[in-house]
């Protein structure tokens, strides 16, 4: 029987630069590329092709957060080819345990890391093949109870909420922070990631990135995060 292992990394954990290997072949997986990095430090090397589902720890989490997962779940399903469904199911798997295979449990908690404004992904991995198993998403309720947490502009504040939800989901699916020493000063810093021509950072950039537009909010960036998820799906079954 396959097993899963639970890791407990904070969203702002120390980052290491990943150097992408050469072009992948039919037998050679890739674990990093422009604007994305696999969460190999957490044991995740691939994304399985069968269905994943998003469930909720309680009715409050479901009411507050379910709508925020629709956009990224649809994107993963249609663009990556990995079915990801937002359900109305409640799941009481404790944080100390991995949920059933390919179940992602969403929690709505006040300061789940003990730090203001910091959410957290507790990702599990399949110990048999290194694929994303599922896990727990601990979303800081402050983003919703403090109406101007990210910005005094209500529309922009909600854009940030959508992006941070997608950021944490990306971790569960196997993406790490893609920060690197872009300015060459010897230190990998917050927001130090590749920047698109339009000025967007990967949604997985630490501490946060993503599209800052109403039409793009909550989406994985096509050339960066989404490309990484597609590669993780392609990695499944490789050597």
KANOR-V182394 format. One record per residue. SS is DSSP state (helix for helix, strand for strand, loop for the rest). PSI is psi in degrees with one decimal (NA if undefined). NEAR is the number of other ideal C-beta (glycine too) atoms within 10 Angstrom. Layout:
ss & psi & near
SS & PSI & NEAR
SS & PSI & NEAR
This chain:
ss & psi & near
loop & 140.6 & 4
loop & 150.2 & 10
loop & 169.6 & 12
strand & 152.5 & 21
strand & 136.6 & 13
strand & 130.0 & 17
loop & 153.3 & 17
loop & 58.7 & 14
loop & 140.7 & 17
loop & 155.3 & 14
loop & -28.6 & 22
loop & 33.3 & 14
loop & 160.5 & 14
loop & 141.1 & 9
loop & 144.7 & 20
loop & 143.4 & 12
loop & 129.3 & 12
loop & 131.6 & 19
loop & 121.1 & 8
loop & 134.3 & 14
loop & -174.0 & 12
loop & 179.6 & 7
loop & 138.7 & 7
loop & 147.1 & 16
loop & -175.2 & 9
loop & -22.5 & 7
loop & 10.1 & 7
loop & 106.4 & 12
loop & 159.9 & 19
loop & 140.7 & 20
loop & 2.0 & 23
strand & 154.9 & 19
strand & -171.5 & 19
loop & 115.5 & 12
loop & 10.8 & 26
strand & 158.1 & 33
strand & 133.3 & 27
strand & 149.2 & 27
loop & 57.8 & 26
helix & -28.3 & 15
helix & -19.8 & 15
helix & 11.8 & 24
loop & 7.7 & 19
loop & 120.7 & 28
loop & -12.5 & 21
strand & 170.3 & 23
loop & 121.1 & 26
loop & 150.5 & 19
loop & -15.1 & 14
loop & 172.9 & 10
loop & 142.3 & 11
strand & 153.3 & 23
strand & 147.0 & 18
strand & 125.7 & 26
strand & -179.3 & 23
strand & 144.9 & 25
loop & -27.6 & 22
loop & 175.3 & 14
helix & -29.2 & 11
helix & -45.5 & 13
helix & -41.7 & 21
helix & -46.0 & 20
helix & -43.8 & 11
helix & -33.9 & 18
helix & -18.1 & 23
helix & -43.7 & 16
helix & -24.7 & 13
helix & -16.4 & 24
helix & -8.9 & 23
helix & -47.6 & 13
helix & -53.4 & 18
helix & -33.4 & 27
helix & -42.3 & 21
helix & -39.6 & 15
helix & -44.1 & 19
helix & -41.6 & 25
helix & -47.7 & 15
helix & -36.8 & 11
helix & -30.7 & 15
helix & -27.3 & 22
loop & 14.9 & 13
loop & 112.5 & 22
loop & 123.9 & 15
strand & 115.6 & 22
strand & 134.1 & 15
strand & 116.3 & 22
strand & 178.9 & 15
strand & 9.3 & 10
strand & 140.9 & 13
strand & 138.9 & 13
loop & 127.2 & 18
loop & 23.6 & 9
loop & 126.1 & 16
loop & 154.7 & 10
loop & -26.3 & 16
loop & -6.6 & 9
loop & 151.2 & 11
loop & 139.1 & 23
loop & 177.7 & 22
loop & 160.8 & 13
loop & 128.9 & 17
loop & 25.1 & 20
strand & 132.7 & 20
strand & 113.2 & 29
strand & 123.5 & 26
strand & 130.7 & 26
strand & 144.9 & 21
strand & 102.3 & 23
strand & 150.5 & 17
loop & 118.4 & 9
loop & 65.0 & 15
loop & -21.0 & 21
loop & -5.0 & 16
loop & -1.9 & 8
loop & 142.6 & 13
loop & 129.5 & 11
loop & 18.3 & 16
loop & 119.1 & 17
loop & 178.8 & 26
strand & 141.0 & 26
strand & 123.9 & 25
strand & 93.3 & 25
strand & 139.4 & 30
strand & 155.8 & 26
strand & 153.5 & 26
strand & 115.5 & 22
loop & -13.6 & 13
loop & -37.2 & 11
loop & 2.5 & 14
loop & 18.1 & 18
strand & 162.1 & 25
strand & 128.7 & 32
strand & -42.7 & 30
strand & -151.2 & 26
strand & -153.6 & 26
strand & 138.2 & 28
strand & 117.2 & 27
strand & 98.6 & 23
strand & 129.2 & 23
strand & 120.3 & 25
loop & -17.1 & 18
helix & -29.8 & 15
helix & -27.0 & 22
helix & -33.7 & 16
helix & -26.5 & 11
loop & 98.7 & 13
loop & -17.8 & 12
loop & 36.6 & 10
loop & -47.3 & 16
loop & -32.3 & 18
loop & 151.0 & 14
loop & -12.6 & 8
loop & 117.6 & 11
helix & -41.9 & 10
helix & -44.2 & 10
helix & -35.7 & 16
helix & -40.6 & 17
helix & -32.0 & 19
helix & -44.3 & 21
helix & -41.1 & 18
helix & -47.0 & 19
helix & -41.1 & 23
helix & -38.0 & 26
helix & -33.3 & 26
helix & -46.1 & 25
helix & -37.6 & 28
helix & -50.7 & 27
helix & -36.9 & 24
helix & -39.6 & 26
helix & -36.9 & 26
helix & -46.1 & 25
helix & -33.9 & 25
loop & -4.3 & 27
loop & 11.3 & 31
strand & 136.9 & 29
loop & 173.9 & 26
loop & 131.8 & 29
loop & 18.3 & 28
loop & 145.5 & 25
loop & 169.9 & 19
loop & 73.3 & 13
loop & -35.2 & 14
loop & -0.7 & 10
loop & 25.4 & 6
loop & 7.1 & 9
loop & 3.0 & 6
loop & 132.8 & 8
loop & 119.7 & 18
loop & 168.3 & 14
loop & 140.5 & 13
loop & 8.0 & 13
loop & 85.0 & 20
loop & 169.5 & 24
loop & 147.4 & 19
strand & 132.7 & 16
loop & 167.3 & 15
loop & -28.9 & 6
loop & -3.4 & 10
loop & 11.4 & 8
loop & 143.2 & 21
strand & 153.6 & 24
loop & 145.2 & 30
loop & -24.5 & 32
loop & -3.1 & 29
loop & 136.8 & 25
loop & 138.4 & 22
loop & -16.7 & 15
loop & 154.1 & 19
loop & -151.3 & 28
strand & 171.5 & 28
loop & 139.4 & 23
loop & 41.3 & 16
loop & 155.3 & 13
loop & -30.7 & 12
loop & -23.1 & 6
loop & -16.2 & 19
loop & 134.6 & 22
loop & 3.6 & 27
loop & 148.4 & 21
loop & 136.8 & 32
loop & 130.7 & 25
helix & -48.8 & 15
helix & -13.3 & 17
helix & -86.2 & 28
helix & -45.4 & 27
helix & -38.7 & 23
helix & -37.1 & 20
helix & -42.1 & 32
helix & -38.9 & 26
helix & -39.3 & 20
helix & -38.1 & 22
helix & -39.0 & 27
helix & -39.1 & 20
helix & -29.4 & 18
helix & -24.8 & 23
loop & 126.1 & 18
loop & -6.4 & 11
loop & 173.6 & 14
loop & NA & 7
